[in-house]
Amino acid sequence: MISIELIEQLRKLNSVEKLEVIEILTTQLADEENNLIKPGASYEVWFPNDATEAAHIMLEALKKDATIDYFANLQ
């Protein structure tokens, strides 16, 4: 949680200083995002082989859209 003191200090900053704070925070957030995937680590990848229910839902959604013939090239 952000302290009230910090918020008060931020409000006292001029526009240039506020932009500098934004730049610092966005840079830090970008760095944190870049460090989400660690080199050499292994990660589970989902693959839809057994997603028959999801496939059925998608097929029904496509069938409802009568304006486009999605199945014309499947024959």
C-alpha positions as CSV (number, residue, x, y, z in Angstrom):
1,M,0.0,0.0,0.0
2,I,1.2,3.5,-0.9
3,S,1.8,5.7,2.2
4,I,0.0,9.0,2.4
5,E,3.4,10.7,3.0
6,L,4.6,9.4,-0.4
7,I,1.5,10.6,-2.2
8,E,1.8,14.0,-0.6
9,Q,5.4,14.2,-1.7
10,L,4.5,13.2,-5.2
11,R,1.8,15.9,-5.4
12,K,4.4,18.5,-4.5
13,L,6.5,17.7,-7.5
14,N,6.4,19.9,-10.6
15,S,5.4,18.4,-14.0
16,V,9.0,17.6,-15.1
17,E,9.7,15.8,-11.8
18,K,6.5,13.9,-12.0
19,L,7.4,12.7,-15.5
20,E,10.9,11.6,-14.2
21,V,9.1,9.5,-11.5
22,I,6.9,8.0,-14.2
23,E,10.0,7.2,-16.3
24,I,11.8,5.6,-13.4
25,L,8.7,3.4,-12.5
26,T,8.0,2.4,-16.1
27,T,11.6,1.4,-16.6
28,Q,11.6,-0.6,-13.4
29,L,8.3,-2.3,-14.5
30,A,9.8,-3.1,-17.9
31,D,12.9,-4.6,-16.3
32,E,10.8,-6.7,-14.0
33,E,8.7,-8.0,-17.0
34,N,11.9,-8.9,-18.9
35,N,13.1,-11.0,-15.9
36,L,10.0,-13.2,-15.8
37,I,11.6,-15.8,-18.1
38,K,14.8,-17.1,-16.7
39,P,17.5,-18.4,-19.0
40,G,18.0,-22.2,-18.8
41,A,14.7,-22.7,-16.8
42,S,12.0,-25.0,-18.1
43,Y,8.4,-23.9,-18.4
44,E,5.2,-25.9,-19.0
45,V,3.5,-25.1,-22.3
46,W,-0.2,-25.8,-22.7
47,F,-1.2,-27.6,-25.9
48,P,-4.8,-28.0,-26.9
49,N,-4.7,-31.7,-27.8
50,D,-7.2,-32.7,-25.2
51,A,-9.3,-29.6,-25.2
52,T,-12.3,-31.2,-26.9
53,E,-14.8,-29.0,-25.0
54,A,-13.1,-25.8,-26.1
55,A,-12.9,-27.0,-29.7
56,H,-16.7,-27.8,-29.6
57,I,-17.4,-24.3,-28.3
58,M,-15.3,-22.7,-31.0
59,L,-16.9,-24.8,-33.7
60,E,-20.4,-23.8,-32.5
61,A,-19.4,-20.1,-32.5
62,L,-18.1,-20.4,-36.1
63,K,-21.3,-22.2,-37.2
64,K,-23.4,-19.3,-35.8
65,D,-21.6,-16.9,-38.0
66,A,-23.5,-17.5,-41.3
67,T,-22.0,-14.6,-43.1
68,I,-18.6,-16.3,-43.6
69,D,-18.1,-19.8,-45.0
70,Y,-15.3,-21.0,-42.8
71,F,-15.6,-24.5,-44.0
72,A,-15.5,-23.9,-47.7
73,N,-11.8,-24.9,-48.1
74,L,-12.0,-28.0,-45.8
75,Q,-13.3,-30.4,-48.4
